[in-house]
Amino acid sequence: MATLFYNVRAYLGPSSFARAVLVDGETICAVGSDALSMVPPGAERVDGQGASLVPGFCDSHLHLKGWGARLHRINVYGVKSIDELVEKARSELERLNPPGGTLVFGSGWNQEEFTGMAEKDRRYPDRHDLDRVSLDHGIVLNRICGHTACCNTFALKLAGISASGLPQKGRVDLDKSGGPSGVFHGKAIDTLRNLTVPYTDAQNREQLSSALAYAASQGLSSAISQDVYDNNYRPVLDAYRQVLDKTPLRVTLQCSYTGRRQLEEFARLGYVSGVNLGHPLLTMGGIKLYADGSLGSRTALLNEPYADAPLTRGLPAMSREELSAAALYADRLGFQVLIHAIGDAGAANALTALEGLTVKGRNPRRHGIIHVEVAGRDLLSRMAGQDILVLTQPAFLAHDVYILEERLGKERAARALPLKSLYELGVRTSYGSDCPVESLNPLEGIQAALLRQDISKAFPEGGFFPEEAVDLETALDAFTLGGAYAAGDEQRGRIQKGSRADMVLLDRDIFSIPRNEIKNAKVLCTLVGGKTVYRV
């Protein structure tokens, strides 16, 4: 059945709007006066009452299964002290009620948010703190960024980690006795992750079903989601194939790189980038490599030392040579290559690897760099020249405005999250959330891009280096058309005749309200291919 959206402010592109949009089946068949003149008998009519109708949002980098996995993990997001972390973890452990002797994972803490102690005294939780949670279970809690983790003594024993048996990669902090403190950074965390008991099929379905329903309620019609790690691709694919019929969002699957054998197996199965994965809404996306970690855990790789830790420049997750070799192999097998890089040295290593895959500035596989939180204009110009994609997250400002100058000093902090520079230099850019690291709500990400603030507290007043702010249309395009391009599907991302009918109706006109109120807009309905997947 056809549907007419009328009395709306439909965003068609920069400085272009229409008052009506007609959808027939999966496709937008008319906009503006044509839509009003072509309405067939019996069409559903939706009065938007002057509110915004925008393309369906696409989050170009998040972890849907990671968000849903909080149902079956210890959730310590938002804790404000180590004591509160211990108390919350105990409560969560009681909720989960796992068998004794097992390893239990969780995530969400951020030492920068711990109150009641001076900045210089803020520390990571260690094994002694987590021993207060349980002595009968192994407890592993990831920092919010996922690049630092802490564990209790029982978990160290389960992993066989001691002063004489430390992981070969990454870093493990030592205590005063010379033994492991229970704090792991970078690739060292893999030693603990390898002990994870796989989720059941029912748990996988429950996690994804919950995440997809929530995403639709926030206006997402599509997502590029990093859900494949190690060898979990079979249960993840099976779960998606079953739950996408219930909540039909378009999902492009990112896969974390674990070695050449993994790539060869995917290629043998035909799971190369861009192919369908057994459901019309599920597509194979890119292979994700890692250049570094995060600023919050001081594992992002910088050209110069950290301002607040002058003995370190961060941790490389892979060397420049390893990145280049892995990227080349993945490209030859038919994969889009995406590289996590937050620091400027990490981004430079990532760009060097990807420049080996482009041809005279052409980038047909749409290789890209995820995050690019610290980068000068010269580096960004090189990205533009090679048509490298950047998948960045304005929502990072919610936490990082409080630490960027401390970590980097003022001069480098001014180059952090260079949203305006990316736009001015012509870098193909898409926005995302890295959820559950930050809020999945795209409107919050858009407002952060406009105001460059922790929008929950309107801090800092006037914005964090506001010269790197963008306007509403630029941010909206990055959350719609930019994500569609990153996913290799330009049949969506715009409200125009012939495009897929992926759209979101909001409860107000976001183009006329104050910028600091955009986050308060509510999603009234979300359409994917003309089908309503969420409605108030």
C-alpha positions, 0 to 999 in steps of 0.5 A: 500500500502506498503512503503519503507523508504530507505537511512535513519538512522533508530534507532532500539535501543541502538547502532543499526541502519538500512538503510531501513524500509519496512511498509506494512499496519499498521505494520513494516514488515522488516528492513535493507537488508530484507526491500530492498529485500522484496519491493513489486511492486508498493510500495511507496518509500521514500528517507530519504537522510540520515536523522533519522527515529525514533519511533513515540514519545510518550509524557507520560504526557501532557494536549492536551485539555488544549493546545487546550483550549487556543483558548477559554481562556485568554492566558498570557504565556510569559508575563514579568511583571504584567503590561504586564499581564494586557495589554495582558489579556485585549487584550485576553478578547476583542478577546473572547468577553464574556458576562458581568457578566461571569467568564473568565479563563486563564493561563500562567503567571510566576512571576519568569519571571517578569523583572524590579523588584528585586528578593525579590520584585517579587510577584504574581498578585493580585485582584487589578492588575486583577481589571485593566483587568475588573470590569464587568467579573470575571477573573481567571488566573492560574500560568503556573504550575496550582497550584497557581491562581490569580483572580479579585474582581468580581471573589471573589464575584462570588465565595462567598469568603471573610475574613469570608468565605475562602476555607477549603482546600489549602491556600488563601493569605490575604492582609493587611486588612485581606481579600483575596488578590485574590491569591489561592494555591493548592486545594483552586483553586477548589473553582474558578474552580467549577464556570467554564461554560462547553465548548460547544461540538463544542468548545471541538472538536475545541480544541482537533482537534487543539491540535492533529494536532499540536502534529502530526506536532511535531512528536507525534504518541501517547500521555498520556493526562490528559483531564478528570476533575470532571465530564467532561468525557462524552463531552471529550470522545464524542469529541475525538471519533469524531476528532480522525478520522481526526487526528488519534493519539493514545491517552491514557486518564488520569483522575484526581481523584475526589472521590470514586463515580467517580471511581465507575461510571467509573468501572460500565461503564467498563472504567477501565485502558487499555480498549478501549473507543469507538474508536480504538485509544482511551484507558483508562489510569490511575487515577491521584492523587495529593501529592503536587503542584509545586516548582515555587509556593512553593506548592511542599511538601519538607522534609525540608523548602524552602531555600527562604521561611523558614517558609514553606515546601509546601502544601500537596494536599492529606495526606499520609493516603488519598493517600494510601486509594484512591490508594488502592480503585482505584487499586481494581477497576482495575485502574492504579494509577498515583500520581503527586509528585514534592517535596521529601516529596510528592514523599515519600508519593506517593511511600508509597501509591504505595508500598501498591499495589505492590507484591514482587517488581511486579507492574502489573498495572504499577502504577507510579509517575508523575514528581519526580523533587526532590528525593534522590537516596535512594527514587529512589532505593525504586521506582526501587525495586517496579518497580514503573514507573516515568513519568518525564519532562526534559523540566521543566529545561527551567524554573526551572534552574533559581529557583532551587538553590534559592528554594532548596539550592545547595545540594538539587538542585543537586538532582533535575530532577535526570535523570541519577540516574533514569537510573542508578538505573533501574527505569522505566522512560518515558519522557513528557512535561506537555504541555501547561506548557512546549513546546510539542516538544519532540526534545526540551525535548530530548536536555534538557535531554542531556544538562540540560539547558534552551535550548532557552538561553543555560543557564547555560553554561555547564549545571545544575548539568550536572552529571545528564544528559543522552545520546541521546539514553537514552532520545530517548528511554524514549520518545518512548519505555518508553511512550509505556510501561507507556501506556501498549502497547509495540507493539510500541516504537521500529522500528522492524519487527512486531511492529506497524508502528508508526514512525517519519522521521526527516530532519537530522541525530540527531545522528551525529549533535551537541547536541545543534542543536537537537531542530532544527531538523524538522519533515518531516512526522509522521506515526501512524499505517502506515498512514501518519498523518502529512507531510511537 
